[in-house]
């Protein structure tokens, strides 16, 4: 086996003498790893006890265990069933360490292929070995039968070849795509034999064979799913897994309503709650269990870009396809008043799609940014051109709740663009009253939407809020059947191919993709292409700054608010390592304190 491996590597080297091919036990994009020789991750307690349980809430319902085919409502927690080829570091952007693959071979400067060397000890939960054939089956299937967004994500993968039982080679279409090894290394690996007589495209709750740390213990269709820790998990002693996956049982309980879910948390139906509502975080943690110290709060300060919460404009529809109309509408959103009156001052206004990180564009564009933008400036809409050349920021209100000055600016922008006011209604360029629909599925969201809707009414724009159930919402989102909707766009510190899915022209008309605003802009496409192929970290940051400026100046969405931390509350039976990771709360490394678990369990039985 070693001979076959090194033989294939020598052939590759001889075919391209200039290539700087290297074989390592890590993937590190534009950086050097810190823990390639560590016996365990620094944010783990390798002596953490196994046992106990962790129960979390989910929203809506579920009907599909195959999260990769894009059908139905996927089930939370299925990621615990499957291993990927490598595991991401929670401290280092763009760094991955061995999991199914013990080594990786590629040229980090001119990435045209990657070879994964699988760990011969890797096993599916039924004891069958994980082989290169399983990897090829998974990648081939994802390329042809997965959801459209994932297919686009993998579009640069030309072919996957089995070199030997434990070696698989992936060749790329482009001459240099440094993101692809990490993308492929993060995908779940399915068993070819398990799918031999199954339809991958079908919605199903039939168990799927995986190689991950957990297996399915029980499914209550649409209501809950329980996973049990696999004591024979093949990878439990790998460096990334020592002190990880400590709970014997993981459970997800589904709620139709987030307020009802919180009541369930207070009564102990689930044990770990992530809070997303400032009002609740500040005012509603006064129930008996919290007062007695049986429930505690935890703020995790992270170092990631803040999830870009926004109001999304569907630019496929008139008049939202008019940048001047979209720009005017941004003045109707009064963050300062909302933060004071509704959010208890807990949030910050987002002025970037990459806020809270070095990737955010700030101030006026640098000389390097201007050099990138210069060829595109004549082709940009004047509104967008002005935005990218200035210190772009949303207008600030006086927080009085009237927002008078900003609404006057919006009115003048609309009149200048050719819109007219008649009988307290805004008429479009063809003289028709403008009526829009805001699509949501969350209960309680109207509270934060109505101030914006009322301000639009002052501008003569009629907006109706349409709340639908989760399955209908997902289907309408897939088909882009909305005028406006809300969204949260998570970003990482190493943006790459996924930016095409969110902002690229090709994704705009692909059903089920993530370009919800329908952006089709050649300047954005070109910038993403350069970003993906950036040879080093400074270039990646530079092109991300340019992308950020183009997105903001295009007024495709109204960025709303966010925070550089996660808010958690949990029943006080969990413990954490003394060293916290930088990029994640690291919940997979928590464990249950046996005495506290017994105390909490007894309390819940009595109440």
N, C-alpha and C positions, 0 to 999 in steps of 0.2 A: 504493500500500500504506500509506504514512504517513497519507494522507487517511482511508482506511478505519479505521485504528487510532484516530486522534484523533476521528473522527466517532463511533465506538462509545463512546469514553470520554466524550465530551460528552453523549451520550444518557444514560449512566449517571449522570453528575453532575447533569443536569437532573432526573432522576427522583427524586433524593434530595439535596436541597440541603444537608441537615445532615451528610451523610456526609463524613468527612475522607479521601477517596480519594487515594491517592498512588501514583506510579509510580517504582519504584526498581530498581536492579540487584542487589538483595539482599532476603532475607527475614530479619527480626530480630524475634524474639518477646520482647516485654517488655524490650528492651535496644537499644543502638545498636551498629552494626558498627564494627570497628576497621580493616578492610582493604578497604573498598569501592572505594578508588582505587589499591590496590597493583597492581604489575605481576606480582608473584608472592607466594606466601604466605611469611611470615617463617621458617617451619620447612622451607623447601625450598632446595635448591642449584640454581639455574636453570642452572648450567653442569655439572651432574652428567653423566658420560659414560653413553651407552647401551651395553648389551651384557650379557653374562653370563647367569646363570640363578639362579632361586630355587626350591628344592624343599621342599615342606612335607608333613607326614603328615596322613592323615585316618583316622577310625575307622569300621570296619564295611565297608560296600560302597555302591554307588550304581547307580541304574538310570533316573534321570530328569533331563533337562537343564532341564525347565521347573519352576523352583523356586516358581512362583506358583500352581500348581494343587493343591498339597497332596497329591499322589499319590506313592506309591513312596518311594524314598530319593533325595532331591535331591543333586545333584553339587556338591562344593565348588568355589569359584572362578568359578561362572557369573556372579557379579556383575561380573566384568571384561569380560563380553561386551556389557553394556548401560550406556548412560548414563541418568541421570535428568534431570529438568528443571533441578535445581540441585544444588550440592555442599556438604556440611556443612563448616563450619570446624572444625579440630581444636584450636582455641584458645578458641572462644567458644560457650557453650551457646546453642542455638536460633538460630544464625546460619547462613545459606546464601548461596552466591555463584553467579553464572551458570554454567550448563553448556549443556544444550539450549535453555533459556530465557535470553535475554539481559536481559529485563526482566519485572517482575511488577507488577500493578496491583491494589490492594485497600485496604480501610479497616482498619488494624490495631486500631482500638478497637471497631468494630462489623462484624466480618468475616462478611458474608453471601454473598460471592462472591470469586473471584479470577480475573484474566485473565493468562495466560502469553503473552508475546510471544516466539516461538521465534527462534533465531538462523538466518537464511536460509542460513548456511554449513553447518549441521548436516547430516551425512550418515550413512547406514547404511554398513556395511563394504563393501557392493557398489556404493557410489556414489550410491544413490538418496537424495533429500532426505528429511529427517524433517519431517513436516508436522503441522498441527493435527489432521488426520484420524487420524493414527497415535496421537496422544495420546488422542483421544476413543475410538478402538478399544480402546486399552490400559485406560483407566479403566472403560469399559463392560464389558469382559470381566472385569476383576478384580472388579467388583461382582456379577457373575452366575455366574462359573465358577471363581473362585479358591478357595483353602482357606477354610473357615468363619471362621477367625480374621481373615483379611484382609478378608473381606466385612463382618464386624462393625466392623472398623477404619474402613471406608469408609462405614459406614451413614448418616452425615450428609450424604453427597454426593447431592444431589437429581438433578442432571443435568449433563451436559457438552455444551457447544455449540461448534461450529466457527464462528468469526466471520469468518475469512479463512484463506488458506493457512497463515499462520504465527501466527494468534491463536486461542486456545481459552479459553473461559470456563467456569468451574465454579461452580455455584450450590449453596448449602448449605440444608438443611432448617431448621436452627436459626437464630435471629436473630443469634447471635454465637458463632463457633467459631474462635478465633485459631489453633488447632493445625492446622486443615485445609490451609491453604496449604503448610505445611512437610511435612505427611504426603504430599500429592499430589506435591510437588516432589521427594520422595525415592524415588518409585516408578520401576522400570525402564520404559522405553518400548519397546514391541514394534512391529514393522512389520505393518500391516494386510495388505499384499500378501503377505507371507511366510506368513501364517496363512490365506490364502484357501482353501486346499484341505487344511488340517490340522485335527485335532480337539484343541482346547486342553486338554480334560480327560484326554487319554490319557497314559499313562506312556511316555516315548520318549527315546532317545538320539540322535534325528535332530537335527543342528545347527539352531540358531535364529538368525536374522539379528538382529544388534544393531548399535549405533552406538558401542560402547565401545572402550577402548584395545587389547583383545586379541581374537583369534579362535581357534578351536579348531584345533590342529595334529594331535592324535592322541588317540584314545580306545582304551584297553584295557579293555573293559567289566568293571565291578566291581573293577578293580585299580588303574587310574591314568588320569589325564587330563592332557594337556599343552596349554597355551595359548601362542600366539606373539604377540609385540607387532606391532600393525598400524603399519607405517611411515607409512601415509597417514591415520592417525587424525586426524579433522577438528578435534579440540579440543585438540591437543597444545600449542598456544601460548596457550591461555586462562590467566588468572592462577592458577586453582586447579590447573592441570596442569603449569605450567612447573617442571621438575625432578622431575616425578612419572612413575611407570610407566617406570622405567629399564631393567628387565630384559628382555632379548630373549625369554626363555622362563620361563614359570611352570609348575610341575608339582605335582600332588597324587598321592601314593602312598597307597593304602588298606591298612590293617592290621587284622586281626581282634582283635589283642591289643596293649594299650598297652606291655606289657613287651617284646614282640617288636619293636614300633615303635622303642623306644629303642635296642635292639640294632642296628636298621637305621640309626639316626642315627649311632651310634658307628662304624659301618663305612662311612659316607658315602653311604648310599642316599638320604638327604635332607639338606638343608643348614641348615634353620632349625627349631629345636625349642622349643616353649613347654612349660615344665615345670609340672605341677600337683601334684606329689607332693613334700612336704617331705623325706621320707626320701631320695628320689633326689637332690634338689637338694643336700642336705648331704653325702651319703655316696658317691654313685655317679659323680661326675665326677672319676675318677682313672684313666681309660683313657689309653693312650699318646698319642693325638692331642691330648688336653687338656693333658697334662703338657708336650708339646712346643710348646704355644701355638698349635696349628693349630685348636683349638676353644676358644672363649671364652664366658664367662657375661656376661649383661647383665640388670641389674635396672632396670625402668622404673617410676618412681614416678608414678602417675597421680593425677588430681584428680577422679575419677568416684566415684559410689557403688560400694561393693564389691558384686560379684555376690552375691546372697543365696542362698548354699548352704543347703540345708535338707532335713529329713525331712518329706515331705508326707503329711498325713493325708487320706484320701478320706472327707470328711464325708457322702458319699452313703450310707455303709454304717454299720450298727450294730456296735459301740458308739462308733465314731469320730464319730458325729453328736452325741455328748454332750460339751459343752465341759468338764465336770468331769472326764471320763475323759481327754480330751486334755491338760488342765492337769496332771493327775497324771503322765502319761507324760513330760512335759518334765523332771521331776526325775530320771528314769532316765538322761538323757544327761549324761555326765561329761566336759565339755570340758577341765577343768583337768588331769585325769589324762592324757587323750589328747594334749593339746598337749605335755605333758612327756615322755610315754613313746613316743609315735608320731610326733609332728610336730616334734621338736627345737626347740620353742619358737618356731616360725616363724609361727604364726597368731594371730589375735585372735578372741575370741568375738563373734559378731554379736549386737547387741542392738537392731537396727533393720533394716528393709528398705531403708534408704537410708544405711547406715553410710558414714563417710568423707566426708560432705558436709553442707552446711547444711540439707539436707532432712530429716535425721534428727531425730526427736523425742527430746529429752533432758530429764531432770528432771521436775518436776511440770508439768502443762499451764498455759499462760499464760492470762491473762484473756480474750484474744481466742479462744484455742482452746476455753476453757470456754463462751464464748458460742455457738460453733458446735455444741458437743456438747450443750448444755443441752436442746434440744427432743427429742433422741434418748434421753437417759439413762433415762427411765421405760420405754422400749421395749427396752432392752438386757438381756440375761441378767445376773443379779447378778454373776457372775464377771467378765464383760466390763466391766460398769459400774465395778466396783472397780478393774480394771486401767487403764482410761483415765483415772481420776481420781488415780492415784498415779504415783510415779516408777517405772514398770514396768521390771523387770530379771529376767533369769533368775537362779536361785539358783546360788551358787558352791560348789564342793566343796573338800575339803582336799587334793585331788590325790594321795591315798594309794592310790587304786584300788579302795577298798571302797565309797565313796559312801554310807556308812551313814546319815548324817543326812538326806540328801535322799530316800533310799528310805523312811525312816520317815515323812517328810512326805507322800510319795506314797501310802503305805499308808493314812494317816489320811484323806487327801482322798478316796480310793476308798471307804473305809468310810462316811464322811460322806455320800457320794453314793448310798449304797444297794447298793454292790457287796459281795460276801461272799467269804470265803476258806474253802475246804474241800479237804482232802487236798492241800495245797500248790498248789491251783489257784484262780485268781480266777474267780468266777462272775458273769455279767452280771445285769441286773435281773430276768431271767426264770429265773435259776438255771442257766444253761448255761455251760460252760467257755469262756473267751475264747481263740480261736486266730486269729492274724493272719498274713498273708503279706507279705513285703517284696520288691517287684519291682525287679530291677536287670538291667543288661546288661554292666556293666563288669567285666573281670577284676581281681582284687585288691581290690575294694571291700569284700569280706567282712572284711578286716582291720580296717577302721574301723567296720564295723557291729556286729561281734560283741560288743564291750564293752557297747553299748546293748542288744543282744539278751539278753545274760547278765543285765543288770540288770533287764530286763523279766521274765525267768524268775524272778528273786528275788521279783518281785511276783505270781508265779503266772500270768503271761501267756505263752503259747506263741507264738513267732514263728518262722516258717520263712522262709529266704531263697531266693527263686526267681530264678535267673539264666537268662535267655533270650537268643537271638541278637537282633541289632539290628532286623531287620524285624519279628519278633514283638513286641519291646519297643515299637516305634513304633506298631504296630497296637493293642496293649493300652492304651497311653497315650492314643491317639485315642478309644478307647471307654471310658476311665476304668475299666479292668478291673484293679484293684489295691486293696489295703488301704493299704499304705504304699509310697512310693517316694522316691528321692532326686531333687533338682532344683537347678538354678542359675538364678536369676531376675536377668537383667541389668537395671539401671535407669540412666536417664540423668539429666542435670541439669535437663531440662525435661520432666518427666512429663506425659502427656496422655491421648489416647484409648486408648492401649494398656493403661491401667490397667483399663478396662472389660473387656478380654479376659482379664486375669489375675485380677481380683477381682469383676467385675460379675455380678449375678444372671442376666442374660440369657445369659452365656457358660457358666454352670454345667452346662447340659444340652445344649449344642451340641457334637456330635461333632467332634473335631479342634480344639477351641479350647484356650485356655491356662489356664483356671480349673481347675487340676488338683485343688485341694482341694474344689471344689464349693461355694464360698462363695455364700450367698444372704442378704444382709443389707441392708435398705433404707438404713440409716445410711451404709454404705460406698458404696452406689450414689449417694446424694445428695452425699456428699463428693467423689466422683470427678467428678460433674457440675459442681460448683462449681470444682474444680481445673482442669478443662478450660477453663472460661470465665473463669478469673482474669484481671483486666484488667492486672495488673502483677506484677512479680517478688515483692514482699513478700506479696501475696495467694496466689500460687502456692506459696510456701514455707509459708505458714500452713496452707493446706488439705492440703498434703502431710504436715505434722506431724500433723494430725488423722487422716488416712488411716493413717499409720504407727502411731499409737496404737491405732486400731481393729483393725488387722491383728494387731498383737502381742497385744493383750488378748483376741482371739478364739481364740488358740491353734490356728490352722488349720494351722500348720507348726511344726517345731522348727528355728529358725535355728541353724546349727552354727558354721562358722568361715570365715574369709576373710583377705585381705590387701590392702592398698592399693597393690599393685605387681604387675607382671607379671614372671615369670621366663623369660628366653630364654637359649638357648645356640645358637651358630651356628658353622659352619666359617668361619674368620677370613679371609674374602675380601670382607666387606661393609663399607661405610662409611655414615655418617649425617651429616646436616647438623649444624652446630655448635649451632644453636638447636633445641631439642626442643619438640614440641607439648605442650600441657597435658592433653589429653583422650584421646590415643591414642599408641601407640608410633610411628605414622607410617611403617610399613614400606613403604608405597607410595612413599615419598620416599627410601628407601635406594637405593644403587647398588653395583655390583660393581667392585672395584679390579682392573684387568686383570692386573697382575703377581701379585697375591695369588691371583687366580682360576687363573692358570696354575700357580702353585706348588701349590695345593690339588689341582687336577686331576691333576697329575703324581704327587703323593703317593698319591692314591686309586688310580691305575692300578697303582702299585707294590705296593699293599697289598690 
